Amino acid sequence: MGRRTQAERSDATTSQLVSAAQELFGRNGYAATSIDAIAAAAGVTKGAAYHHFEGKPALFRAAFVREQEETAAMLGRLAMGEGDSWAALRRGCRTFLERCLDPGFRQIVILDGPSVLGWEAVREIEYGHTLRVLLDGMRMAAADGLLAEGNLPARAQLVFGALCEGGMLLARSPDPEADLPVLAAEAERLLEALKP
């Protein structure tokens, strides 16, 4: 195997830093995680971390984006395994809520994301990933006659907003496992109201 190019080495270092940031921000939170700790966990120098990212907020944004990418990919895979578009939509909503039980996702996306990145940046990133998957699912259900036609982008944003609030409830719950079925049932009721 030949030597890696400079671009390949740079991409590998960037990926190592984002993985380390995702792990540490997810476990310890934004405030308790330093660039030094991320660089050490990635096996690079602090200078290398600053070479690839302007600072801790940029590393956090990259970890947040990766969480969104991973969630969108997971939701897409699950949807493909369902028998119809309505089942896929229902499963996707429940799976998003289940994802909010994951400690790393919860810390990065639900708890720290809005305060570190701001609501506008959070929503912009989510719209490009998890909300896009939801909107695609709603469009498929509408095309199959399983969801009422109308302003689907607005409806998707409202459903997604409800799911995010459900995620926040789970993140702050003393017993999120017990609250999950209740919130999932409410999400189902919300979807049922959109049927023709």
C-alpha positions as CSV (number, residue, x, y, z in Angstrom):
1,M,0.0,0.0,0.0
2,G,1.4,3.4,-1.0
3,R,1.9,6.4,1.1
4,R,-1.1,8.5,1.8
5,T,-1.4,11.9,0.2
6,Q,-1.4,15.1,2.2
7,A,-5.2,15.5,1.6
8,E,-5.7,11.9,2.8
9,R,-3.7,12.6,6.0
10,S,-5.5,15.8,6.6
11,D,-8.9,14.1,6.1
12,A,-7.8,11.3,8.5
13,T,-6.7,13.9,11.2
14,T,-10.0,15.8,10.8
15,S,-12.0,12.6,11.2
16,Q,-10.0,11.6,14.3
17,L,-10.6,15.0,15.8
18,V,-14.3,14.9,15.1
19,S,-14.6,11.4,16.5
20,A,-12.7,12.4,19.7
21,A,-14.8,15.5,20.0
22,Q,-18.0,13.6,19.6
23,E,-17.0,11.1,22.3
24,L,-15.8,13.7,24.8
25,F,-18.5,16.3,24.2
26,G,-21.1,13.5,24.4
27,R,-19.7,12.1,27.6
28,N,-18.6,15.2,29.5
29,G,-20.5,18.1,27.9
30,Y,-19.2,21.2,26.1
31,A,-18.1,23.1,29.2
32,A,-16.1,20.3,30.7
33,T,-14.3,19.4,27.4
34,S,-11.1,21.1,26.4
35,I,-9.3,21.3,23.0
36,D,-6.3,19.8,24.8
37,A,-8.4,16.7,25.8
38,I,-9.8,16.4,22.3
39,A,-6.4,16.6,20.7
40,A,-4.9,14.0,23.2
41,A,-7.9,11.6,22.6
42,A,-7.4,12.0,18.8
43,G,-3.6,11.3,19.1
44,V,-2.6,14.7,17.7
45,T,-1.1,17.9,19.0
46,K,-3.1,20.9,20.1
47,G,-1.5,22.8,17.2
48,A,-2.9,20.2,14.8
49,A,-6.4,20.6,16.3
50,Y,-6.2,24.4,15.7
51,H,-4.8,23.8,12.2
52,H,-8.0,21.9,11.3
53,F,-10.5,23.8,13.4
54,E,-10.7,27.4,14.5
55,G,-11.4,26.4,18.1
56,K,-13.6,24.5,20.4
57,P,-16.9,25.9,19.0
58,A,-15.9,24.7,15.4
59,L,-15.1,21.3,16.8
60,F,-18.4,21.1,18.6
61,R,-20.2,22.1,15.4
62,A,-18.5,19.3,13.5
63,A,-19.5,16.8,16.3
64,F,-23.1,18.1,16.1
65,V,-23.2,17.7,12.3
66,R,-21.8,14.2,12.6
67,E,-24.6,13.3,15.1
68,Q,-27.1,14.6,12.6
69,E,-25.6,12.8,9.7
70,E,-25.5,9.5,11.6
71,T,-29.1,9.9,12.8
72,A,-30.3,10.8,9.3
73,A,-28.5,7.8,7.8
74,M,-30.0,5.5,10.5
75,L,-33.5,6.8,9.9
76,G,-33.1,6.4,6.1
77,R,-32.0,2.8,6.5
78,L,-34.8,2.0,8.9
79,A,-37.4,3.5,6.5
80,M,-36.2,1.4,3.7
81,G,-36.8,-1.7,5.8
82,E,-40.5,-0.9,6.4
83,G,-43.4,-2.3,4.4
84,D,-45.0,1.0,3.5
85,S,-44.4,4.7,3.8
86,W,-46.8,5.2,6.7
87,A,-45.0,2.5,8.8
88,A,-41.7,4.0,7.8
89,L,-42.9,7.5,9.0
90,R,-44.2,6.1,12.3
91,R,-41.0,4.1,12.9
92,G,-38.8,7.1,12.1
93,C,-40.5,9.3,14.6
94,R,-40.2,6.7,17.3
95,T,-36.6,6.0,16.4
96,F,-35.8,9.7,16.7
97,L,-37.2,9.7,20.2
98,E,-35.3,6.5,21.1
99,R,-32.1,8.2,19.8
100,C,-32.7,11.0,22.3
101,L,-32.0,8.3,25.0
102,D,-28.5,7.9,23.8
103,P,-26.3,9.9,26.2
104,G,-24.0,11.3,23.6
105,F,-26.7,12.4,21.2
106,R,-28.7,13.8,24.1
107,Q,-25.8,15.8,25.4
108,I,-24.6,17.2,22.1
109,V,-27.8,17.7,20.1
110,I,-30.5,18.3,22.8
111,L,-28.7,19.8,25.7
112,D,-25.5,21.6,24.5
113,G,-26.3,22.3,20.8
114,P,-28.7,25.2,21.2
115,S,-26.6,27.1,23.7
116,V,-23.3,26.5,21.9
117,L,-24.4,26.9,18.3
118,G,-27.6,29.0,18.7
119,W,-31.1,28.0,17.6
120,E,-30.6,29.3,14.0
121,A,-27.5,27.2,13.4
122,V,-29.0,24.1,15.1
123,R,-32.2,24.3,13.0
124,E,-30.2,24.9,9.8
125,I,-28.1,21.8,10.4
126,E,-31.1,19.8,11.4
127,Y,-33.0,20.9,8.3
128,G,-30.3,19.5,6.2
129,H,-30.3,16.1,7.9
130,T,-33.0,14.8,10.2
131,L,-35.8,17.2,9.1
132,R,-35.0,16.4,5.5
133,V,-35.5,12.7,6.2
134,L,-38.9,13.4,7.9
135,L,-40.0,15.6,5.1
136,D,-39.1,13.0,2.5
137,G,-41.0,10.4,4.6
138,M,-44.1,12.7,4.7
139,R,-43.9,13.3,1.0
140,M,-43.8,9.6,0.3
141,A,-46.8,9.0,2.7
142,A,-48.7,11.8,0.9
143,A,-47.9,10.4,-2.5
144,D,-49.3,7.0,-1.3
145,G,-52.5,8.7,-0.1
146,L,-51.7,8.0,3.5
147,L,-51.1,11.6,4.6
148,A,-53.3,14.6,3.7
149,E,-51.9,16.9,1.0
150,G,-51.1,20.4,2.0
151,N,-48.1,22.4,3.0
152,L,-45.9,19.5,3.8
153,P,-42.8,21.5,4.6
154,A,-44.6,23.5,7.2
155,R,-46.2,20.3,8.6
156,A,-42.8,18.6,8.7
157,Q,-41.4,21.5,10.6
158,L,-44.2,21.3,13.1
159,V,-43.9,17.6,13.6
160,F,-40.1,17.9,13.9
161,G,-40.5,20.7,16.4
162,A,-42.8,18.4,18.5
163,L,-40.3,15.5,18.3
164,C,-37.4,17.8,19.4
165,E,-39.5,19.0,22.3
166,G,-40.2,15.3,23.1
167,G,-36.4,14.8,23.0
168,M,-35.9,17.7,25.5
169,L,-38.5,16.1,27.8
170,L,-36.7,12.8,27.6
171,A,-33.3,14.5,28.2
172,R,-34.6,16.2,31.4
173,S,-36.6,13.3,32.7
174,P,-35.6,11.5,35.8
175,D,-36.8,8.3,34.1
176,P,-36.6,8.7,30.3
177,E,-37.0,5.0,29.6
178,A,-40.5,5.1,31.3
179,D,-41.4,8.3,29.5
180,L,-40.5,7.1,26.1
181,P,-43.6,5.0,25.4
182,V,-45.9,8.0,26.5
183,L,-44.1,10.4,24.2
184,A,-44.0,7.9,21.3
185,A,-47.8,7.4,21.7
186,E,-48.3,11.2,21.6
187,A,-46.1,11.4,18.4
188,E,-48.3,8.7,16.8
189,R,-51.4,10.8,17.7
190,L,-49.9,13.8,16.1
191,L,-49.2,11.8,12.9
192,E,-52.7,10.3,12.9
193,A,-54.2,13.8,12.9
194,L,-52.4,14.4,9.5
195,K,-54.1,11.5,7.8
196,P,-56.7,12.3,5.1
